[in-house]
Amino acid sequence: MKVMVRPGIISLDDDDSDSDNEEGNEPLMFKPINASSSRGALPDLLPKSPQLRREMNGQGRQMSDDRADEQPSSLSSNPNADSRASIQHSFSNRDREKSFVGYFGGGAGAGGGTVNRPGRPQDVNQVQINVTPNQNGGTVENDAPEIRKYKKKFSGEILCAALWGVNLLIGTDSGLMLLDRSGQGKVYPLISRRRFDQMTVLEGQNILVTISGRKRRIRVFYLSWLRQKILRTEGAGNANTTEKRNGWVNVGDLQGAIHFKIVRYERIKFLVVGLETSIEIYAWAPKPYHKFMSFKSFGSLTHVPLIVDLTVEENARLKVLYGSHEGFHAIDLDSAAVYDIYTPTTTSSSTTPHCIVVLPNSNGMQLLLCYDNEGVYVNTYGRMTKNVVLQWGEMPSSVAYISTGQIMGWGNKAIEIRSVDTGHLDGVFMHKKAQKLKFLCERNDKVFFSSAKGGGSCQIYFMTLNKPGMTNW
């Protein structure tokens, strides 16, 4: 089925300047012409106030991820902070983004997340957030996609990020920080003089899983330990000082990790790690162990695994999927058989694998494999399932599957948003000037990405995709 695209031009400020505007008090959004917008009140996060928790229980309100992410949360421990003042402060810590022009058409669908596999329902929010509801009770009129740029400039290169609650953990080439997406927009330095290449937060297990350090180890940090660091910075944590050795633990003796993926299957969380010549699989062992324990190991691989994933076929068979410079491959966990599932034939040089998408509602059998500026649809046995090749307009620097059921590609000239099922173009954000962007993380319809280090600094962008009425553009 073809998607008929009726472009809607989203108007922007004509000023092309990227300079900071400290007086700005509006979000960085793309507005439909003659449209107005209003924003709700801000939630509070960390530490949870007993008073607000009682109010939450009395009202029977619980915040879901999609609404929680729309408004940044505060790390302040003061439950009496004025929410409207926080809104004004939060907007002042973001620039109105003027360097993109957006075009959108119909066909933006909704889908599930990337890491939930058959046998496990979609995760609900693991963080309860106290919310002051909109006093006016009015609906939000703005229905256009938004892009915001945080004012904070990072001197180091931003390599990865992960959402912790509604706040953002940021890994750079020189340390770990937390961006408080609240009225203050404060950045908390957590760990210095350590490189962070990849990270994932597991709030239910109280851990942050990382590839970090000069030796690229899989190191697990405890969120409670990081939280104490934040509270001490705020002057609220003057007791129970945690020893450094209790704040983290390495997973095995792994070194030289290239990529990892955490996949939830039923009640089990698997950690799949790609090394230079092997793939290691760990399974999370709950208390009293409370750590990742070795499950499977596959060594002496012919192809270096640059990206890894795990699928569960028909709710029964586990297979490791991985991409290399030569193509995409699979390992059957029962037989340990290694075989190719797709080898590009259109290029004579080595390929760059971007991502492996296990398509929703396919029983873990159908895949979208993205590499270079293309994407192909195959099953886990390497047979083509669609006579379609997803073609990006240019070579993307990052490609990612978003929980709205879309695939996004970040190029130097544009950000393309496509349907994951058909590859049809849903929308485009055109750059006013060429720039390299890097995908960081996503949750529901919220996407975070950063600019490459240029002019001595990097900045973080925040995009909202699935706004009401987006499919009408």
C-alpha positions in Angstrom: 0.0 0.0 0.0 1.5 3.3 -1.0 1.6 6.2 1.4 0.4 9.4 -0.3 2.5 12.2 1.1 0.9 15.6 1.3 3.8 17.7 2.6 3.0 20.2 5.2 5.6 22.9 5.6 6.2 23.7 9.2 7.2 27.3 9.7 10.3 28.4 11.6 11.8 31.6 12.8 13.6 33.1 9.8 16.7 33.8 11.9 19.4 31.3 10.9 21.6 32.1 13.9 22.5 29.2 16.3 23.6 31.6 19.0 22.3 31.2 22.5 19.3 33.2 23.6 19.3 33.3 27.4 16.0 35.2 27.4 14.1 32.6 25.3 11.1 31.2 27.1 9.6 28.9 24.5 10.3 25.2 23.6 12.2 24.4 20.4 9.2 23.4 18.3 8.1 23.3 14.7 4.8 25.2 14.5 2.1 24.8 11.9 1.3 28.1 10.4 -1.1 30.1 12.5 -1.0 27.5 15.3 -0.6 28.2 18.9 0.5 25.9 21.7 0.3 25.5 25.4 2.2 23.3 27.8 1.2 21.5 31.0 2.7 21.6 34.4 6.0 19.9 35.2 6.4 16.6 37.1 8.8 16.1 40.0 11.4 13.3 40.2 14.1 12.2 42.6 13.9 12.1 45.5 10.2 11.3 45.7 8.5 13.5 48.4 6.3 11.6 50.9 3.8 14.4 50.7 3.5 14.3 46.9 3.4 10.5 47.0 0.4 10.6 49.3 -1.2 13.1 47.0 -0.6 10.7 44.1 -2.1 7.8 45.9 -5.1 9.9 46.8 -5.7 11.0 43.3 -5.0 7.6 41.8 -2.8 9.1 39.1 0.1 7.4 37.5 2.2 8.8 34.8 3.0 6.8 31.7 6.3 7.1 29.8 4.9 9.0 26.8 3.4 11.8 29.0 6.2 11.8 31.5 8.8 12.6 28.8 6.8 15.5 27.3 7.7 17.6 30.3 11.1 17.5 32.0 11.3 16.6 35.6 13.0 18.2 38.5 15.7 16.8 40.8 14.8 19.2 43.5 13.8 17.7 46.8 11.5 20.7 47.6 7.9 19.6 47.1 6.6 23.1 47.3 8.4 24.4 44.2 6.2 26.5 41.9 5.5 24.4 38.8 4.7 27.4 36.6 8.0 29.0 37.4 9.7 25.7 36.6 8.0 25.8 33.2 9.4 29.2 32.4 12.9 28.2 33.6 12.8 24.9 31.6 12.0 26.8 28.4 14.8 29.3 29.1 17.3 26.4 29.1 16.5 25.4 25.5 17.1 27.3 22.3 14.3 27.7 19.7 15.7 25.5 17.0 16.0 27.3 13.7 18.2 25.1 11.7 15.6 22.6 10.4 12.6 22.7 8.1 10.1 19.9 8.4 7.9 18.2 5.7 5.4 15.5 6.8 2.8 13.2 5.2 0.4 10.5 6.2 1.4 7.1 7.3 3.0 7.6 10.7 1.9 4.5 12.6 2.3 3.2 16.1 4.2 0.2 17.1 6.0 -1.6 19.9 9.5 -1.2 21.3 12.6 -2.8 20.0 13.7 -4.8 22.9 10.5 -6.6 24.0 10.3 -10.0 22.5 7.4 -12.5 22.1 6.2 -13.8 25.5 6.6 -10.5 27.3 4.0 -7.7 27.3 5.1 -4.1 26.6 6.8 -2.6 29.6 5.0 -0.1 31.6 6.7 2.9 33.2 9.0 1.8 35.9 9.3 5.2 37.5 6.2 6.8 39.2 6.3 10.5 38.7 4.4 13.0 40.7 2.4 15.3 38.5 0.6 18.6 39.0 -2.2 18.4 36.3 -3.0 21.2 34.0 -5.2 23.6 36.1 -7.1 24.8 33.1 -8.0 21.3 31.9 -7.6 22.4 28.4 -6.2 20.4 25.5 -2.9 21.0 23.9 -3.5 22.7 20.6 -0.1 22.2 19.2 0.0 19.0 17.1 3.2 19.5 15.1 6.4 17.5 15.6 8.9 19.3 17.8 12.7 19.7 17.9 14.4 21.3 20.9 18.0 22.0 21.5 19.4 22.2 25.1 21.6 25.2 25.7 24.2 23.2 27.6 27.3 22.9 25.5 29.6 19.9 26.1 33.3 20.4 25.6 33.8 16.6 25.1 32.4 14.4 22.4 29.0 13.0 23.3 29.1 9.2 22.6 25.9 7.8 24.2 23.0 8.6 26.4 20.2 6.8 28.3 17.0 8.0 30.0 16.8 7.6 33.8 13.3 8.5 34.7 12.7 11.5 32.6 16.3 12.8 33.0 19.2 12.0 30.7 22.4 10.3 31.6 25.1 11.4 29.1 28.3 9.6 28.3 31.2 11.5 26.7 34.8 10.7 25.9 35.8 12.0 29.3 33.0 11.1 31.8 29.4 10.5 32.8 26.9 13.3 33.5 23.2 13.7 34.2 21.1 16.4 32.5 18.3 17.4 34.8 15.4 18.1 32.3 13.8 20.4 34.7 13.4 24.2 35.2 17.0 24.5 36.1 18.4 22.3 33.4 21.4 21.6 35.6 24.1 19.1 34.6 25.5 16.9 37.3 29.0 15.5 36.8 29.0 11.9 38.1 32.1 10.2 36.9 35.2 11.9 35.4 38.2 10.7 33.4 36.5 7.7 32.0 35.2 7.2 28.5 31.6 5.9 28.0 30.9 4.4 24.6 27.5 2.8 25.2 24.9 2.6 28.0 21.5 1.2 29.0 19.5 1.9 32.1 17.6 -1.0 33.8 15.7 0.8 36.6 14.0 -2.3 37.9 17.4 -3.8 38.6 18.9 -0.5 39.9 21.8 -0.6 37.3 23.4 1.2 34.5 25.1 -1.1 32.0 28.0 0.4 30.1 30.8 -0.1 27.7 33.4 2.2 29.3 37.0 2.8 30.1 40.2 2.5 28.1 39.9 -1.3 28.0 36.2 -1.1 26.9 34.9 -3.3 29.7 31.3 -4.1 30.4 30.9 -2.2 33.7 27.7 -2.1 35.7 27.0 1.0 37.9 24.4 1.0 40.6 21.8 3.8 40.1 21.5 4.2 43.9 25.2 5.0 44.0 24.8 7.6 41.3 21.7 9.0 43.0 23.8 9.6 46.2 26.3 11.5 44.1 23.6 13.8 42.9 22.1 14.3 46.4 25.6 15.1 47.8 26.0 17.7 45.0 22.8 19.2 46.1 23.8 19.1 49.8 21.0 16.7 50.6 23.1 13.5 51.0 25.4 14.1 54.0 25.1 10.5 55.3 25.6 7.0 54.1 28.6 7.9 51.9 29.1 4.9 49.6 32.5 3.4 48.9 33.7 3.7 45.4 34.3 0.0 45.2 30.6 -0.6 46.0 29.4 1.6 43.3 30.1 -0.6 40.3 31.1 -4.1 39.2 32.5 -5.5 36.0 30.7 -8.2 34.0 33.2 -11.1 33.8 36.7 -10.4 32.6 35.5 -9.0 29.3 37.7 -6.5 27.5 37.4 -4.9 24.1 33.6 -4.9 23.9 32.3 -3.4 20.7 28.5 -3.5 21.2 26.0 -4.9 23.5 22.2 -5.4 23.5 19.9 -6.2 26.4 16.8 -8.2 25.4 13.9 -9.0 27.7 12.2 -12.4 27.1 9.4 -13.3 29.5 11.1 -12.7 32.9 14.6 -13.2 31.7 17.0 -10.3 30.7 19.8 -11.4 28.4 22.9 -9.3 27.8 24.5 -10.0 24.4 28.0 -8.7 24.0 30.0 -8.5 20.8 33.8 -8.8 21.1 36.5 -8.8 18.4 36.4 -12.6 17.9 33.4 -13.8 20.0 29.9 -13.2 21.2 29.2 -13.7 24.9 25.7 -14.0 26.4 24.8 -13.3 30.0 21.5 -13.7 31.9 20.4 -11.6 34.8 20.3 -13.5 38.1 18.0 -11.8 40.6 18.6 -11.7 44.4 20.5 -13.0 46.2 23.0 -12.9 43.2 21.8 -9.6 41.6 24.3 -9.7 38.7 24.7 -10.9 35.2 25.9 -14.6 35.0 27.4 -16.3 32.0 24.9 -18.2 29.8 26.5 -18.9 26.4 29.7 -18.2 24.6 30.5 -18.4 20.9 34.2 -17.9 20.0 36.4 -18.0 16.9 33.9 -16.1 14.8 34.9 -15.4 11.2 33.3 -12.0 11.1 33.9 -9.3 13.7 30.5 -8.5 15.3 30.0 -4.7 15.1 26.3 -4.7 16.2 24.5 -7.6 18.1 20.9 -8.5 18.9 18.9 -11.5 20.0 15.5 -12.8 18.7 13.1 -15.4 20.0 11.5 -17.3 17.1 7.9 -18.3 17.6 8.3 -17.8 21.3 10.7 -20.8 21.5 14.0 -20.6 19.7 16.7 -18.2 20.6 19.0 -16.8 17.9 21.8 -14.3 18.1 21.9 -11.8 15.2 24.9 -9.7 14.4 26.2 -7.4 11.7 29.8 -7.1 10.4 31.7 -5.4 7.6 30.8 -8.3 5.4 27.0 -8.5 6.1 24.6 -10.0 8.6 24.8 -13.3 10.4 23.0 -15.5 12.9 23.9 -18.1 15.6 21.4 -20.7 16.7 21.8 -21.1 20.4 20.7 -24.7 20.5 23.0 -26.0 17.8 25.7 -23.3 17.9 25.5 -23.2 14.1 26.7 -19.9 12.5 25.3 -18.9 9.1 24.9 -15.8 6.9 21.5 -14.2 6.6 22.4 -11.4 4.2 25.5 -10.4 2.3 25.2 -7.2 0.3 26.1 -7.6 -3.4 25.9 -4.0 -4.5 29.2 -2.9 -3.0 32.7 -4.1 -3.4 34.0 -2.5 -0.3 33.2 -3.3 3.3 29.7 -2.3 4.5 28.7 -0.4 7.7 25.9 -2.1 9.6 23.6 0.4 11.3 20.9 -1.6 13.0 18.9 -4.8 13.2 15.2 -4.5 13.6 13.1 -7.5 14.7 9.8 -6.4 13.1 6.7 -6.2 15.3 4.1 -8.9 15.1 6.4 -11.3 13.2 7.0 -13.9 15.9 10.6 -12.9 16.0 11.1 -14.2 12.4 11.2 -11.1 10.2 14.0 -8.5 10.1 14.8 -5.2 8.7 18.6 -5.0 8.2 20.0 -1.5 7.7 23.5 -0.9 6.4 25.2 1.9 4.4 22.3 3.8 2.8 20.0 0.8 2.4 17.7 -1.5 4.3 16.5 -5.0 3.3 13.7 -7.2 4.6 14.6 -10.8 5.3 13.7 -13.6 7.7 16.0 -15.2 10.2 17.0 -17.8 7.7 18.1 -15.3 5.1 15.2 -15.5 2.7 13.9 -12.2 1.3 10.4 -11.4 2.7 9.7 -8.2 0.7 10.7 -7.2 -2.7 11.5 -3.8 -1.3 14.8 -2.0 -0.6 14.7 0.9 1.9 16.8 3.6 0.3 17.9 6.7 2.3 18.4 9.9 0.4 22.1 10.0 1.5 24.5 8.0 3.6 23.2 8.3 7.2 25.6 8.7 10.1 23.0 7.0 12.4 20.0 4.8 11.9 17.6 3.8 14.7 14.3 2.1 15.2 11.8 4.2 17.2 8.9 2.9 19.3 6.4 4.7 17.1 6.9 2.0 14.5 9.3 4.1 12.5 12.9 4.0 11.4 14.9 7.2 11.4 18.1 8.1 9.5 20.3 11.1 10.4 22.2 12.4 7.3 24.3 15.5 6.9 21.5 17.2 5.0 18.3 15.8 6.4 16.7 13.6 9.1 14.4 11.1 7.4 11.5 9.3 9.2 10.2 6.2 7.5 7.7 3.5 8.2 9.5 0.4 9.5 7.0 -1.9 7.7 7.1 -0.4 4.3 10.1 1.9 4.1 7.8 4.7 2.9 8.8 8.2 3.8 6.7 9.7 6.6 8.5 13.0 7.0 11.8 14.9 6.6 13.6 17.5 8.6 15.9 19.4 6.2 19.1 21.0 7.6 19.6 24.6 6.7 23.3 23.8 6.8 25.1 20.5 6.6 25.9 19.0 10.0 26.7 15.5 11.4 24.2 14.2 14.0 24.3 11.2 16.2 21.4 9.2 17.6 21.6 8.8 21.4 18.4 7.1 22.7 14.6 7.0 22.5 11.5 6.2 24.5 8.1 6.0 23.0 7.9 9.0 20.7 10.8 10.9 22.2 14.1 10.9 20.5 17.4 12.3 21.6 20.4 13.0 19.4 23.5 15.2 19.4 25.6 17.2 17.1 29.1 16.1 16.3 31.9 17.9 18.0 32.5 21.0 16.0 33.8 24.4 17.0 34.9 22.8 20.3 31.5 21.8 21.7 28.5 19.4 21.2 24.8 20.0 22.0 21.8 17.7 22.6 18.6 17.8 20.6 15.2 16.5 21.7 12.6 15.5 19.2 8.9 14.6 19.8 7.5 12.5 16.9 4.1 11.2 17.6 2.2 14.4 18.3 -1.6 14.2 17.9 -2.5 15.0 14.3 0.9 14.3 12.8 -0.6 11.9 10.4 -2.8 14.7 9.0 0.1 16.8 7.6 
